[in-house]
Amino acid sequence: MIGLDLLFAGFALGAIGTQDSSAAKSPVVVIPVHGKLSEGSVAMTVRGIRDARRFKARAVFFDIDTDSGEPALMDRILSEIESLEGIPSVAYVRQRAFGPGAVIAITCDRLYMRPGSQIGSGLPASAPLFPLPGELMNETRRKEILDQARALVRSKAQRSGRNQAIALAMIDPEVALYEVLYENLPRIVSDKELAEMETFNSGKVQKLRTIHERGSVLNLTAHEAFEFQFIDAMLQTRDEALSMLELADAPMHELSQSWSETLVEFTQRYSWLLLAIGLIALFIELKVPGFGVPGIVGLSCLGFLLFGKYLAGVAEIAEILLIVLGVGMILVEVLMFPGATLPAVLGTLFIVLGLVLSFQRTFLPGDAPTWTVEEWWQNTRTISFSLVGAVFLMIALSHYLTRIPLLKRIALRAASARVLVAPPAAGGDLDPSWQPRSGEVGSTLTPLRPVGKIDIQGRQLEAVTEGQFIEVGVPVRIVRIDASKVVVEPVATSL
């Protein structure tokens, strides 16, 4: 029995040793939050939180130096922080934690600041990329955002056990702060709290000094934040914070922006431009014979855009397939059934629907915070303005495609290489001495958009209009021949 007891004890000690060894190997995940908040910042945070769960991290450490960003992006980072269960979150303010950065820092379980750093300076509202008349900041919109921001900041300060009055003063310019002596203990309270204390406990409260006046948002230095006990400590380096948390021996898993997060950030910033260029380039490709540079540019722009949205978690496979289906239906219209119209109409609808859905996280914003609703409308505006701008440019290009030098060379490159083709019915060799002449009349064999094929005296020629669209079977007359370029017009318009 004694031998069995010793054996079980050995197993138990071995298990404890294994657990200690496993804990020692568990890393601290370090997520940098530097510069302006972006889609890349959100994507890196999501990756860091995922790594923390996978590696069973001992802590997630946010290295903060940010002064601006969209509240909607901040909201998504806060959701990731609050999803951590059993893993402490730590914020270290290296230089600045302004606006959304301050709220991120306040939300973390521990908050440290470097001497000389600052925290506070408000929660900015998002500015639309394409603002509509009267849509810029007004009093009603400011009040909605401020009311929701107050509730948000109070809840985050309460979650981490920080002074709610100080947190509120960082986003609300109508909050004043006072240091008071209440029941012989110093406290920092807001003007509203002070008024309530004087009303119900007038003999127990004594106002010592004014910390912050109304009229501006609060901004604290590291020394002030530590003096007011708003942060846990003021430390010179990140390593000191790790030592204080007894994590100095833990391996560091420090993230840096990956190529995918860079792509996410780029596609989000220039999504309107990629969308417009992609659509216009594909339009040009449909108007010239063969497949060339415009098609490559168009597909590349839309491909980058959709891949970036997919990496950001916005576009799903279903939405990408919807766009691919739309492009396929348009190609069926152009290559197999020209003039059928229905495939092109359905394809266009599928592409527009897929693009709209690929820009949005939810089909409708519902009861989301104001800044999330603004993000939804901003994405909708981006698509709408890009589509409208692309359509106007397409209309202009359809009339002036052959008059723009660069596009003219692209459109006529295939035609210049081989103007004449073997006659469809003769069966013999084409007479090399025969040349088309101005004034000759024939008919279109394919749609001219503006380039296509015509029949002249039983011979096929590649021809181009001066911007007009001509359907199959329409009589045309050769207007002129520039080198190997045959320019035609409908017979009806030349009479």
C-alpha distance (Angstrom), angle and dihedral (degrees) to the residues before:
residue distance angle dihedral
M1 . . .
I2 3.77 . .
G3 3.80 88.9 .
L4 3.80 91.0 52.1
D5 3.82 91.3 48.8
L6 3.79 90.5 51.6
L7 3.79 89.8 47.6
F8 3.84 92.9 51.7
A9 3.80 90.3 45.1
G10 3.80 89.5 53.2
F11 3.82 90.7 51.5
A12 3.81 90.8 48.9
L13 3.80 93.4 50.0
G14 3.79 89.4 47.2
A15 3.80 90.6 52.7
I16 3.81 91.9 48.9
G17 3.79 90.0 48.8
T18 3.79 90.3 50.6
Q19 3.81 91.2 50.8
D20 3.82 91.4 48.8
S21 3.78 90.5 48.3
S22 3.80 91.0 48.5
A23 3.82 91.4 49.4
A24 3.79 90.7 48.8
K25 3.81 90.0 53.2
S26 3.80 93.8 48.6
P27 3.81 107.4 106.5
V28 3.76 135.6 -137.2
V29 3.79 107.9 -119.1
V30 3.82 111.4 -140.1
I31 3.82 116.7 -158.5
P32 3.83 116.4 -172.3
V33 3.80 115.6 -143.9
H34 3.79 100.9 -171.0
G35 3.79 132.8 156.2
K36 3.77 123.2 -4.1
L37 3.81 115.0 -11.8
S38 3.79 110.2 -104.6
E39 3.77 141.9 164.4
G40 3.80 85.7 -89.3
S41 3.83 89.7 58.4
V42 3.80 90.6 52.5
A43 3.81 92.8 46.3
M44 3.82 90.8 50.3
T45 3.81 91.2 49.4
V46 3.80 91.2 50.7
R47 3.81 89.9 50.1
G48 3.81 91.8 47.3
I49 3.80 94.0 50.3
R50 3.81 89.6 47.5
D51 3.82 90.5 51.3
A52 3.81 90.6 47.6
R53 3.79 91.1 56.9
R54 3.79 93.4 43.3
F55 3.82 94.4 49.3
K56 3.84 93.2 37.1
A57 3.80 89.1 -124.0
R58 3.78 121.0 -152.4
A59 3.82 90.5 -137.7
V60 3.80 143.4 -10.3
F61 3.80 110.9 -127.8
F62 3.82 120.4 -159.2
D63 3.80 112.7 -157.6
I64 3.82 101.1 -158.5
D65 3.80 129.4 -161.0
T66 3.80 107.3 142.6
D67 3.78 134.4 129.5
S68 3.81 105.3 -178.0
G69 3.79 146.7 13.4
E70 3.77 144.7 136.6
P71 3.82 115.5 -68.3
A72 3.82 89.6 -135.3
L73 3.82 89.9 60.5
M74 3.80 90.1 47.1
D75 3.80 89.9 51.7
R76 3.80 91.2 57.0
I77 3.82 92.0 49.2
L78 3.81 90.1 50.1
S79 3.81 90.0 52.6
E80 3.80 89.7 53.6
I81 3.82 92.1 49.7
E82 3.78 92.4 49.3
S83 3.80 90.9 49.0
L84 3.81 89.4 67.3
E85 3.79 107.9 106.6
G86 3.78 118.1 -170.9
I87 3.82 92.4 -4.4
P88 3.83 115.2 100.7
S89 3.81 118.6 -132.6
V90 3.81 119.6 -140.7
A91 3.82 128.9 -168.6
Y92 3.80 123.0 -158.7
V93 3.81 114.6 -173.1
R94 3.77 105.9 -149.5
Q95 3.80 99.4 179.4
R96 3.82 114.8 -27.2
A97 3.76 137.5 9.9
F98 3.79 102.3 -179.7
G99 3.79 129.6 160.3
P100 3.82 111.4 -19.0
G101 3.81 88.7 4.3
A102 3.81 89.8 65.0
V103 3.81 91.8 52.7
I104 3.82 90.8 49.2
A105 3.82 89.9 51.8
I106 3.80 92.7 47.3
T107 3.81 91.6 51.0
C108 3.81 94.2 58.2
D109 3.82 119.8 95.2
R110 3.81 92.4 -122.3
L111 3.79 127.2 31.0
Y112 3.80 124.6 -165.4
M113 3.79 129.2 172.8
R114 3.76 133.6 -160.1
P115 3.83 116.1 -125.2
G116 3.80 108.3 -93.1
S117 3.79 94.3 25.1
Q118 3.82 124.2 120.4
I119 3.78 138.6 -145.9
G120 3.82 133.1 -166.9
S121 3.80 130.2 35.4
G122 3.75 102.0 145.4
L123 3.78 142.2 -80.7
P124 3.83 108.5 -83.2
A125 3.77 121.7 -145.6
S126 3.76 118.8 -123.2
A127 3.80 117.1 -98.1
P128 3.81 115.4 -140.8
L129 3.80 116.6 -119.0
F130 3.82 89.5 -140.6
P131 3.84 104.8 26.0
L132 3.77 116.9 -163.9
P133 3.84 120.7 -138.1
G134 3.79 110.2 -71.0
E135 3.80 93.0 7.4
L136 3.78 98.0 108.8
M137 3.79 117.0 101.9
N138 3.80 112.7 -50.0
E139 3.77 131.8 170.1
T140 3.80 96.2 -97.8
R141 3.79 93.6 49.6
R142 3.82 91.6 44.5
K143 3.81 90.5 52.0
E144 3.81 92.7 50.0
I145 3.78 92.0 50.7
L146 3.81 93.0 44.1
D147 3.81 93.6 49.5
Q148 3.79 91.6 51.6
A149 3.81 91.9 42.6
R150 3.82 90.7 53.0
A151 3.79 91.6 53.9
L152 3.80 91.3 45.1
V153 3.81 95.3 49.8
R154 3.81 93.2 44.7
S155 3.78 91.2 53.0
K156 3.83 93.0 47.6
A157 3.81 93.2 47.5
Q158 3.81 90.2 47.6
R159 3.82 90.2 49.2
S160 3.81 92.6 55.8
G161 3.82 95.9 35.6
R162 3.81 96.8 -113.0
N163 3.79 130.1 145.1
Q164 3.81 105.5 -81.4
A165 3.81 93.9 -159.3
I166 3.83 91.7 58.1
A167 3.80 91.2 45.9
L168 3.81 91.4 50.6
A169 3.80 92.5 49.2
M170 3.81 88.6 57.8
I171 3.81 91.6 65.2
D172 3.81 104.5 23.1
P173 3.83 119.6 65.6
E174 3.82 90.0 -165.3
V175 3.82 93.4 67.1
A176 3.80 119.6 95.0
L177 3.82 122.1 -167.3
Y178 3.80 129.6 -144.4
E179 3.76 134.7 -177.5
V180 3.80 109.1 -133.1
L181 3.77 137.7 175.8
Y182 3.79 108.2 -126.5
E183 3.78 118.6 -179.9
N184 3.82 87.5 -15.3
L185 3.82 92.2 -55.9
P186 3.84 124.1 109.9
R187 3.81 115.6 -121.6
I188 3.82 138.5 173.1
V189 3.81 110.4 -131.7
S190 3.80 137.8 169.5
D191 3.78 123.0 -112.7
K192 3.81 89.2 -105.5
E193 3.80 92.0 52.5
L194 3.80 90.8 46.3
A195 3.82 91.2 52.8
E196 3.82 90.9 52.1
M197 3.81 92.2 47.3
E198 3.81 91.9 50.7
T199 3.80 90.3 48.4
F200 3.80 98.0 50.0
N201 3.83 102.9 21.9
S202 3.78 104.5 26.0
G203 3.80 94.3 151.9
K204 3.80 94.9 50.5
V205 3.80 101.7 52.1
Q206 3.79 128.8 74.1
K207 3.80 122.4 -178.7
L208 3.79 110.3 -135.0
R209 3.82 105.1 177.0
T210 3.78 145.8 -24.8
I211 3.79 113.5 -101.0
H212 3.81 100.2 -179.7
E213 3.80 133.3 4.9
R214 3.77 126.2 -142.1
G215 3.80 119.9 -98.6
S216 3.78 102.0 65.2
V217 3.78 139.1 46.5
L218 3.79 119.2 -99.1
N219 3.78 122.1 -100.6
L220 3.81 118.5 -176.2
T221 3.78 130.9 -165.0
A222 3.78 118.1 -138.3
H223 3.83 90.6 -103.4
E224 3.81 92.3 51.9
A225 3.80 93.0 45.7
F226 3.81 90.2 51.4
E227 3.81 92.4 45.1
F228 3.81 90.2 53.2
Q229 3.84 89.8 46.6
F230 3.80 90.4 -121.2
I231 3.81 92.8 130.5
D232 3.79 130.4 43.0
A233 3.80 97.6 -124.9
M234 3.79 145.1 -20.1
L235 3.81 108.8 -122.2
Q236 3.78 132.6 176.8
T237 3.80 97.6 -142.8
R238 3.77 140.4 21.3
D239 3.79 89.9 -117.7
E240 3.81 89.7 62.1
A241 3.80 89.1 55.7
L242 3.80 90.3 51.1
S243 3.80 91.0 49.3
M244 3.81 90.9 50.5
L245 3.80 88.7 53.3
E246 3.84 90.6 46.6
L247 3.80 90.1 -116.6
A248 3.81 98.8 116.8
D249 3.82 91.0 110.9
A250 3.81 94.4 50.9
P251 3.81 118.1 105.0
M252 3.80 114.4 -112.2
H253 3.81 119.9 -121.2
E254 3.80 98.9 -170.2
L255 3.78 118.1 -176.8
S256 3.77 127.0 -143.3
Q257 3.77 127.5 -174.8
S258 3.79 110.6 -78.7
W259 3.80 126.8 -148.4
S260 3.81 89.8 -102.6
E261 3.81 92.3 53.7
T262 3.80 89.9 47.6
L263 3.80 88.4 52.3
V264 3.82 90.8 48.4
E265 3.80 90.4 52.1
F266 3.82 93.0 46.6
T267 3.80 95.2 47.9
Q268 3.80 92.0 47.4
R269 3.80 93.2 50.0
Y270 3.82 95.7 45.5
S271 3.81 100.9 26.9
W272 3.82 92.8 120.9
L273 3.81 91.5 52.4
L274 3.82 94.8 45.8
L275 3.80 90.5 49.1
A276 3.81 94.1 49.5
I277 3.81 95.1 44.4
G278 3.80 91.6 45.8
L279 3.80 94.2 52.5
I280 3.81 94.9 43.9
A281 3.81 92.5 47.3
L282 3.81 91.5 50.9
F283 3.81 89.3 48.5
I284 3.81 90.1 54.4
E285 3.80 89.7 47.2
L286 3.80 91.0 55.6
K287 3.80 89.9 53.8
V288 3.79 96.9 54.7
P289 3.81 128.9 62.0
G290 3.78 120.4 -103.5
F291 3.80 126.5 3.8
G292 3.79 119.6 -65.2
V293 3.77 148.4 135.7
P294 3.85 97.9 -36.2
G295 3.81 91.0 53.7
I296 3.81 92.4 48.9
V297 3.82 91.7 48.0
G298 3.82 93.2 46.6
L299 3.79 96.0 48.1
S300 3.83 91.2 43.9
C301 3.82 93.0 52.9
L302 3.79 94.3 47.6
G303 3.80 91.0 41.7
F304 3.81 92.6 52.8
L305 3.79 90.5 46.1
L306 3.80 95.5 50.8
F307 3.81 94.1 41.4
G308 3.80 90.4 51.9
K309 3.80 91.2 49.0
Y310 3.79 89.5 48.6
L311 3.82 92.2 51.6
A312 3.81 89.5 48.4
G313 3.80 89.2 55.6
V314 3.81 93.2 -116.0
A315 3.81 102.5 103.2
E316 3.79 116.6 54.9
I317 3.80 127.9 -158.6
A318 3.82 90.8 -102.6
E319 3.80 92.4 58.6
I320 3.81 92.8 47.1
L321 3.81 90.4 49.6
L322 3.81 89.3 49.8
I323 3.81 90.2 56.6
V324 3.82 92.0 45.3
L325 3.81 89.0 51.4
G326 3.80 90.3 51.3
V327 3.82 92.5 50.7
G328 3.81 89.0 48.2
M329 3.80 92.5 53.0
I330 3.81 91.5 50.8
L331 3.80 90.0 50.5
V332 3.82 89.1 51.2
E333 3.81 88.5 53.7
V334 3.80 93.9 48.4
L335 3.80 100.7 39.2
M336 3.81 105.7 29.4
F337 3.81 110.7 20.1
P338 3.81 108.7 22.0
G339 3.78 111.6 -171.8
A340 3.82 95.0 20.7
T341 3.85 89.8 114.9
L342 3.84 97.0 -171.8
P343 3.85 96.6 82.2
A344 3.81 91.1 48.8
V345 3.82 92.7 48.2
L346 3.81 93.0 48.5
G347 3.80 91.0 43.8
T348 3.80 91.5 52.3
L349 3.82 91.3 49.5
F350 3.81 91.3 49.6
I351 3.81 91.7 49.6
V352 3.82 93.5 49.0
L353 3.82 92.4 46.4
G354 3.80 91.8 47.2
L355 3.81 91.8 49.0
V356 3.80 92.9 48.9
L357 3.82 92.3 50.0
S358 3.81 92.9 43.7
F359 3.81 90.6 58.8
Q360 3.82 95.6 50.9
R361 3.80 132.5 71.6
T362 3.79 91.1 -156.3
F363 3.78 131.0 25.3
L364 3.83 89.6 -125.3
P365 3.84 126.5 9.3
G366 3.82 94.4 -130.5
D367 3.83 114.0 176.9
A368 3.80 95.2 -14.8
P369 3.84 121.0 139.2
T370 3.80 116.6 -77.2
W371 3.81 93.4 -105.3
T372 3.84 90.4 53.4
V373 3.80 90.5 50.1
E374 3.82 88.4 49.7
E375 3.80 90.1 51.8
W376 3.82 89.3 52.4
W377 3.81 92.2 50.8
Q378 3.80 91.0 43.9
N379 3.81 90.7 55.3
T380 3.81 90.6 47.0
R381 3.80 90.0 50.4
T382 3.79 91.7 48.8
I383 3.81 91.2 55.4
S384 3.81 93.7 43.0
F385 3.80 96.2 49.5
S386 3.80 91.7 43.6
L387 3.82 91.9 50.5
V388 3.81 94.1 45.0
G389 3.81 91.8 46.5
A390 3.80 91.2 47.6
V391 3.82 91.9 49.8
F392 3.81 92.3 51.3
L393 3.79 90.9 49.3
M394 3.81 90.5 47.5
I395 3.80 90.4 54.0
A396 3.79 90.6 49.0
L397 3.79 92.5 46.7
S398 3.79 92.0 49.6
H399 3.82 88.4 62.5
Y400 3.79 99.7 36.2
L401 3.82 103.7 30.0
T402 3.81 94.4 112.3
R403 3.81 93.2 42.8
I404 3.80 96.5 59.9
P405 3.84 107.0 85.9
L406 3.82 98.0 -139.9
L407 3.80 95.5 42.1
K408 3.78 90.5 41.8
R409 3.80 90.5 59.2
I410 3.80 91.6 47.8
A411 3.80 93.5 48.1
L412 3.78 94.7 48.2
R413 3.80 100.5 38.2
A414 3.80 93.2 96.9
A415 3.80 91.9 42.8
S416 3.80 92.3 50.3
A417 3.80 91.3 52.4
R418 3.82 94.7 57.0
V419 3.76 121.3 4.9
L420 3.80 97.6 166.2
V421 3.79 126.1 55.9
A422 3.82 129.9 -173.1
P423 3.83 111.7 -82.2
P424 3.81 111.5 -99.0
A425 3.79 96.6 -135.9
A426 3.80 107.4 27.7
G427 3.80 95.6 72.8
G428 3.83 91.2 -157.8
D429 3.76 134.9 93.2
L430 3.75 118.7 -68.9
D431 3.81 113.2 -105.3
P432 3.82 102.5 -112.4
S433 3.80 90.9 -152.8
W434 3.81 93.9 60.8
Q435 3.81 115.8 100.6
P436 3.80 130.1 175.0
R437 3.79 116.1 -112.5
S438 3.78 134.9 -153.2
G439 3.78 113.3 -91.7
E440 3.81 96.1 29.4
V441 3.79 114.9 134.5
G442 3.79 127.3 -140.4
S443 3.79 139.1 139.2
T444 3.79 137.0 -102.0
L445 3.80 118.4 -97.1
T446 3.83 94.3 -174.5
P447 3.81 132.3 17.6
L448 3.81 112.1 -79.5
R449 3.85 106.2 -135.4
P450 3.02 80.9 177.0
V451 3.84 95.3 -60.7
G452 3.80 124.0 50.0
K453 3.79 145.0 114.0
I454 3.82 130.2 -65.5
D455 3.79 134.9 -175.3
I456 3.82 119.1 -125.5
Q457 3.81 117.1 176.5
G458 3.81 91.5 -23.7
R459 3.79 93.4 -49.3
Q460 3.81 126.5 113.2
L461 3.78 118.8 -129.3
E462 3.76 132.5 177.6
A463 3.78 107.9 -124.3
V464 3.78 139.8 175.6
T465 3.79 134.1 -149.9
E466 3.78 126.7 -143.3
G467 3.79 92.0 -104.1
Q468 3.81 99.9 -54.9
F469 3.82 124.9 124.6
I470 3.80 113.0 -130.5
E471 3.80 123.5 -173.7
V472 3.84 128.6 -140.3
G473 3.83 118.6 -70.5
V474 3.79 97.2 20.5
P475 3.85 116.8 138.8
V476 3.80 111.3 -115.5
R477 3.79 135.2 -176.4
I478 3.80 126.5 -145.7
V479 3.81 106.9 -114.4
R480 3.79 97.9 -174.9
I481 3.77 142.8 -28.8
D482 3.81 117.7 -127.9
A483 3.82 106.3 -169.0
S484 3.83 100.7 -57.6
K485 3.80 95.3 -18.9
V486 3.79 114.8 107.7
V487 3.82 113.1 -156.8
V488 3.80 116.4 -162.9
E489 3.79 140.2 177.0
P490 3.80 134.4 -166.8
V491 3.77 112.0 -84.1
A492 3.80 91.3 -129.1
T493 3.83 93.0 60.1
S494 3.80 93.5 48.6
L495 3.79 96.7 55.9
